Structures are given as structure tokens and as C-alpha cells.
Amino acid sequence: MKVRENDRRLLQAAATKIAVVDAARELFLSKGYVDTTIGAVAELAGVAVQTIYNTVGNKAALLSAVVDLTAAGPDASRSVPEMMRERTAAAVDAGEIITLLADLFAELHPRSSDLFRAMNQASAVDEEAAKVLRDRAEIRLRNYGEAAVALRQHGALSSGMSNEQAAAVIWSVGHPDTYRSLVVDFAWEPVAYREWVHAALKAALA
């Protein structure tokens, strides 16, 4: 009975966290990060303010959690880095890793583009938001370093490019702002964006 009670509490805590993060995402996109208060998130999620601090943290931690949930998607059981590590490890050659990256960016950016736009706007006037944006960019660069290592193990990067340089190429090509400029501002079709990402990464890395 005690085990079942613990499981019930864990499930309840997970559901509460998802409700809080969903509410925060809705408010960040509709009102902006700066104008969203922890109290407003609590009210929309139907929880106490202290519950947010206990389950997620302060507003900056809430923004970071929103980024994670948005990136993973509503039905994901694990984070994007965990999923990519598994798929990269199973790849048979460098071409498959490049295809994985192109598919990732084509899937990820349509659901996260509006959030990153809101973060960019907030970072201009809010240091907390700016720090989250910088930290997330650094995390992506570090994760792409793992992809660079895998590419080298499969015989890519033979031109003398370092792992750090390869990670920077992936980071730049797959940047959310690049997606937004090409697809949202310049009206590229999503399939054209995905094909460009694949061609650019293949030309630079393979």
C-alpha cells in the first residue's frame, strides 16, 4: 500500500508540474515573459504560488522548463537530448546522423519558434530571460558537440574541422532564428527548409 501511495504522489506531482508549465507557456506567449507573474501562472494552473516554487522554481526556472517541454513535445516521455543520443548511437553512418539532425530541426522549430521569439523580445529588457536564452544556446552547442564526435567516429569531418567547429556549424544552421527568418519571414515551405538544412550540414560536415 505504501508503494502505491508513493506512486500516486509521484504521478500527481508530475501532473501538477505539467499543468504549471503549460500555464506558464500560455502566458509567456500571450502576455510576454516580463508581464507574466508567478501569481498569474498559479491562478491559471489552479495551484498555490508556493506549489510552483516547490515543483519548478522561480520564473527563470519556469521559462527553462517551458523550453524543455516545448522542445520535447506534448507526448514525449524523455528529453530531446536523451532521444537524440539514443538515435545517434544507433546510426549506421554519418549520413544517417545528418538526416537525424535535419529531421530534428524540421520537427522542433515549428512548435518552438513562437516561444524563442518571445524569449528574444524579453531578453532585451529582462536579464533573467537573457540568461536563460544564453544558457539554452550554450546547452545546444554542447549537445551538438556530441553529434560532432559521433560524426567523426563514422568518418566525417575529414577536412580537418575540429569537433568544436563542427558543433558550431550545427548550432548555426539549426538555430531557431534561422528557421524563423527562412520559414516565417521569407515564407519558405517547411520541406524546403528541411532540405536546405540537410544539404548545408552535408556539405559542411560529411
SVG drawing of the C-alpha trace seen along z (x, -y; Angstrom):
<svg xmlns="http://www.w3.org/2000/svg" viewBox="-8 -47 51 49">
<polyline fill="none" stroke="black" stroke-width="0.4" points="0.0,0.0 2.9,-2.4 4.4,-1.8 1.1,-2.5 0.7,-5.7 4.2,-6.8 3.4,-6.1 0.2,-8.1 2.1,-11.0 4.7,-10.9 2.1,-10.8 0.2,-13.7 3.4,-15.8 4.2,-15.1 0.7,-16.1 0.9,-19.3 4.3,-20.2 2.9,-19.7 -0.1,-21.9 2.1,-24.6 4.5,-24.6 1.6,-24.5 0.0,-27.6 3.4,-29.4 3.8,-28.7 0.4,-30.0 1.0,-33.2 4.6,-33.7 3.2,-33.6 0.1,-35.7 1.4,-38.3 5.1,-38.0 7.7,-36.9 8.1,-40.2 4.4,-40.8 3.7,-37.3 3.8,-36.9 4.1,-33.7 0.7,-34.5 -0.9,-34.6 0.6,-31.2 -0.6,-29.8 -4.1,-31.1 -4.3,-29.6 -2.8,-26.3 -5.1,-26.1 -2.4,-25.8 -0.8,-27.8 2.1,-30.1 4.3,-28.1 3.5,-24.9 5.2,-26.5 8.3,-27.3 8.3,-23.7 7.8,-21.9 9.6,-24.1 11.3,-27.1 11.4,-30.8 10.3,-32.4 13.6,-31.8 13.4,-28.1 9.8,-28.1 10.9,-29.6 13.6,-26.9 11.1,-24.2 8.8,-25.7 11.6,-25.4 12.2,-21.8 8.6,-20.8 8.1,-22.7 11.1,-21.1 10.2,-17.6 6.6,-17.9 3.4,-17.1 3.6,-13.3 7.3,-12.8 8.5,-10.5 12.1,-11.9 14.0,-15.0 15.3,-15.9 19.0,-15.3 18.2,-11.9 16.2,-10.9 19.0,-12.2 21.7,-10.4 19.9,-7.1 19.2,-7.6 22.7,-8.9 24.2,-5.8 22.1,-3.6 23.1,-5.4 25.0,-3.3 26.9,-6.1 27.5,-9.9 24.7,-10.4 22.1,-9.0 23.3,-11.3 23.0,-14.3 19.5,-13.1 18.6,-12.9 19.7,-16.5 17.7,-17.8 14.6,-15.9 15.1,-17.2 15.2,-20.9 12.3,-20.4 10.1,-18.9 11.3,-21.0 11.2,-24.6 7.6,-24.8 6.4,-24.2 9.1,-26.3 9.6,-29.3 7.0,-31.5 8.5,-30.8 12.0,-31.7 10.7,-34.9 9.1,-35.8 12.4,-34.9 14.3,-37.2 12.0,-40.0 12.1,-39.5 15.9,-39.2 16.2,-42.8 14.7,-44.1 15.0,-41.3 18.3,-39.9 16.8,-36.7 15.3,-36.0 18.5,-36.9 20.4,-34.5 18.0,-31.7 18.4,-32.4 22.2,-32.3 22.3,-29.2 20.0,-27.3 22.2,-28.3 25.2,-27.0 23.5,-23.8 22.6,-23.3 26.1,-23.9 27.4,-21.4 24.9,-18.8 25.9,-19.3 29.4,-18.6 28.3,-15.0 26.9,-14.8 30.2,-16.0 32.0,-13.3 29.7,-10.7 30.1,-12.1 33.9,-11.8 33.6,-8.2 31.7,-7.5 34.4,-9.0 33.1,-12.6 34.9,-15.8 37.8,-14.6 38.6,-18.1 40.4,-19.0 37.4,-20.6 37.5,-20.2 34.7,-18.9 34.1,-22.4 33.9,-23.9 31.5,-21.1 29.3,-21.8 29.2,-25.5 28.1,-24.6 25.3,-22.5 24.4,-25.2 24.3,-27.9 22.4,-26.0 19.9,-24.7 19.4,-28.0 15.8,-28.9 16.3,-32.4 17.5,-30.9 14.3,-28.8 12.1,-31.8 13.8,-34.0 13.5,-31.5 10.1,-29.9 8.2,-32.6 9.7,-35.8 10.7,-34.7 7.8,-32.2 9.9,-29.1 8.0,-25.9 8.8,-23.6 10.0,-20.9 12.4,-23.4 13.8,-24.4 14.4,-20.8 16.1,-20.1 18.3,-23.1 19.4,-22.1 20.2,-18.6 22.2,-20.0 24.0,-22.6 25.1,-20.1 26.1,-17.5 28.2,-20.0 29.9,-21.3 30.4,-18.2 30.3,-15.0"/>
</svg>
